[in-house]
Amino acid sequence: MPVPKRKKSRALRDSRRATHSVDCPPRSVCPQCHQPKLPHRVCPECGYYKGKEVIDTE
């Protein structure tokens, strides 16, 4: 089994891991009720999607 010949520096290790961070999903604002929602999904507060009522929330 291959083994590294030299120890990698902390800078090389950390620069490789720089892309491993976890970001929260992007948010958009519902044009009907102005609440934050996930893009391309029905608003959970008012039930509208693209200006039409898709689900009844009441």
mmCIF file of the C-alpha atoms, coordinates in Angstrom:
data_MODEL
# 
_entry.id   MODEL 
# 
loop_
_atom_site.group_PDB 
_atom_site.id 
_atom_site.type_symbol 
_atom_site.label_atom_id 
_atom_site.label_alt_id 
_atom_site.label_comp_id 
_atom_site.label_asym_id 
_atom_site.label_entity_id 
_atom_site.label_seq_id 
_atom_site.pdbx_PDB_ins_code 
_atom_site.Cartn_x 
_atom_site.Cartn_y 
_atom_site.Cartn_z 
_atom_site.occupancy 
_atom_site.B_iso_or_equiv 
_atom_site.pdbx_formal_charge 
_atom_site.auth_seq_id 
_atom_site.auth_comp_id 
_atom_site.auth_asym_id 
_atom_site.auth_atom_id 
_atom_site.pdbx_PDB_model_num 
ATOM 1  C CA . MET A 1 1  ? 0.000   0.000  0.000  1.00 0.00 ? 1  MET A CA 1 
ATOM 2  C CA . PRO A 1 2  ? 1.483   3.394  -0.955 1.00 0.00 ? 2  PRO A CA 1 
ATOM 3  C CA . VAL A 1 3  ? 2.511   5.730  1.828  1.00 0.00 ? 3  VAL A CA 1 
ATOM 4  C CA . PRO A 1 4  ? 3.394   9.445  1.440  1.00 0.00 ? 4  PRO A CA 1 
ATOM 5  C CA . LYS A 1 5  ? 7.132   10.079 1.528  1.00 0.00 ? 5  LYS A CA 1 
ATOM 6  C CA . ARG A 1 6  ? 6.875   13.553 3.107  1.00 0.00 ? 6  ARG A CA 1 
ATOM 7  C CA . LYS A 1 7  ? 4.393   15.143 5.487  1.00 0.00 ? 7  LYS A CA 1 
ATOM 8  C CA . LYS A 1 8  ? 2.039   17.629 3.818  1.00 0.00 ? 8  LYS A CA 1 
ATOM 9  C CA . SER A 1 9  ? 2.211   21.116 5.300  1.00 0.00 ? 9  SER A CA 1 
ATOM 10 C CA . ARG A 1 10 ? -0.705  22.646 7.168  1.00 0.00 ? 10 ARG A CA 1 
ATOM 11 C CA . ALA A 1 11 ? -1.139  25.186 4.364  1.00 0.00 ? 11 ALA A CA 1 
ATOM 12 C CA . LEU A 1 12 ? -1.581  22.475 1.724  1.00 0.00 ? 12 LEU A CA 1 
ATOM 13 C CA . ARG A 1 13 ? -3.918  20.503 3.945  1.00 0.00 ? 13 ARG A CA 1 
ATOM 14 C CA . ASP A 1 14 ? -6.061  23.518 4.854  1.00 0.00 ? 14 ASP A CA 1 
ATOM 15 C CA . SER A 1 15 ? -6.234  24.849 1.292  1.00 0.00 ? 15 SER A CA 1 
ATOM 16 C CA . ARG A 1 16 ? -7.556  21.474 0.167  1.00 0.00 ? 16 ARG A CA 1 
ATOM 17 C CA . ARG A 1 17 ? -10.181 21.542 2.906  1.00 0.00 ? 17 ARG A CA 1 
ATOM 18 C CA . ALA A 1 18 ? -11.233 25.119 2.140  1.00 0.00 ? 18 ALA A CA 1 
ATOM 19 C CA . THR A 1 19 ? -14.044 23.871 -0.130 1.00 0.00 ? 19 THR A CA 1 
ATOM 20 C CA . HIS A 1 20 ? -15.489 21.496 2.478  1.00 0.00 ? 20 HIS A CA 1 
ATOM 21 C CA . SER A 1 21 ? -17.538 24.141 4.259  1.00 0.00 ? 21 SER A CA 1 
ATOM 22 C CA . VAL A 1 22 ? -21.319 23.748 4.459  1.00 0.00 ? 22 VAL A CA 1 
ATOM 23 C CA . ASP A 1 23 ? -23.481 26.682 3.414  1.00 0.00 ? 23 ASP A CA 1 
ATOM 24 C CA . CYS A 1 24 ? -27.138 27.226 4.147  1.00 0.00 ? 24 CYS A CA 1 
ATOM 25 C CA . PRO A 1 25 ? -29.466 26.953 1.125  1.00 0.00 ? 25 PRO A CA 1 
ATOM 26 C CA . PRO A 1 26 ? -30.279 30.196 -0.694 1.00 0.00 ? 26 PRO A CA 1 
ATOM 27 C CA . ARG A 1 27 ? -33.467 32.003 0.293  1.00 0.00 ? 27 ARG A CA 1 
ATOM 28 C CA . SER A 1 28 ? -35.807 34.118 -1.776 1.00 0.00 ? 28 SER A CA 1 
ATOM 29 C CA . VAL A 1 29 ? -38.780 36.245 -0.772 1.00 0.00 ? 29 VAL A CA 1 
ATOM 30 C CA . CYS A 1 30 ? -42.369 35.285 -1.581 1.00 0.00 ? 30 CYS A CA 1 
ATOM 31 C CA . PRO A 1 31 ? -43.979 38.046 -3.688 1.00 0.00 ? 31 PRO A CA 1 
ATOM 32 C CA . GLN A 1 32 ? -47.388 37.412 -2.072 1.00 0.00 ? 32 GLN A CA 1 
ATOM 33 C CA . CYS A 1 33 ? -46.668 37.362 1.673  1.00 0.00 ? 33 CYS A CA 1 
ATOM 34 C CA . HIS A 1 34 ? -43.006 38.565 1.674  1.00 0.00 ? 34 HIS A CA 1 
ATOM 35 C CA . GLN A 1 35 ? -41.831 35.656 3.820  1.00 0.00 ? 35 GLN A CA 1 
ATOM 36 C CA . PRO A 1 36 ? -38.524 33.854 3.124  1.00 0.00 ? 36 PRO A CA 1 
ATOM 37 C CA . LYS A 1 37 ? -38.878 30.618 1.134  1.00 0.00 ? 37 LYS A CA 1 
ATOM 38 C CA . LEU A 1 38 ? -36.736 28.221 -0.854 1.00 0.00 ? 38 LEU A CA 1 
ATOM 39 C CA . PRO A 1 39 ? -36.505 29.108 -4.561 1.00 0.00 ? 39 PRO A CA 1 
ATOM 40 C CA . HIS A 1 40 ? -38.628 27.136 -7.056 1.00 0.00 ? 40 HIS A CA 1 
ATOM 41 C CA . ARG A 1 41 ? -40.907 25.831 -4.307 1.00 0.00 ? 41 ARG A CA 1 
ATOM 42 C CA . VAL A 1 42 ? -44.400 26.605 -3.039 1.00 0.00 ? 42 VAL A CA 1 
ATOM 43 C CA . CYS A 1 43 ? -44.454 29.143 -0.211 1.00 0.00 ? 43 CYS A CA 1 
ATOM 44 C CA . PRO A 1 44 ? -45.291 27.285 3.008  1.00 0.00 ? 44 PRO A CA 1 
ATOM 45 C CA . GLU A 1 45 ? -46.918 30.380 4.515  1.00 0.00 ? 45 GLU A CA 1 
ATOM 46 C CA . CYS A 1 46 ? -49.447 31.378 1.820  1.00 0.00 ? 46 CYS A CA 1 
ATOM 47 C CA . GLY A 1 47 ? -49.409 28.380 -0.563 1.00 0.00 ? 47 GLY A CA 1 
ATOM 48 C CA . TYR A 1 48 ? -48.693 30.422 -3.713 1.00 0.00 ? 48 TYR A CA 1 
ATOM 49 C CA . TYR A 1 49 ? -46.290 29.537 -6.524 1.00 0.00 ? 49 TYR A CA 1 
ATOM 50 C CA . LYS A 1 50 ? -45.725 31.827 -9.549 1.00 0.00 ? 50 LYS A CA 1 
ATOM 51 C CA . GLY A 1 51 ? -48.730 33.966 -8.645 1.00 0.00 ? 51 GLY A CA 1 
ATOM 52 C CA . LYS A 1 52 ? -51.201 31.077 -8.399 1.00 0.00 ? 52 LYS A CA 1 
ATOM 53 C CA . GLU A 1 53 ? -52.566 29.417 -5.283 1.00 0.00 ? 53 GLU A CA 1 
ATOM 54 C CA . VAL A 1 54 ? -51.329 25.825 -5.399 1.00 0.00 ? 54 VAL A CA 1 
ATOM 55 C CA . ILE A 1 55 ? -52.212 24.561 -1.941 1.00 0.00 ? 55 ILE A CA 1 
ATOM 56 C CA . ASP A 1 56 ? -54.843 25.718 0.516  1.00 0.00 ? 56 ASP A CA 1 
ATOM 57 C CA . THR A 1 57 ? -53.156 26.770 3.758  1.00 0.00 ? 57 THR A CA 1 
ATOM 58 C CA . GLU A 1 58 ? -56.319 27.536 5.703  1.00 0.00 ? 58 GLU A CA 1 
# 
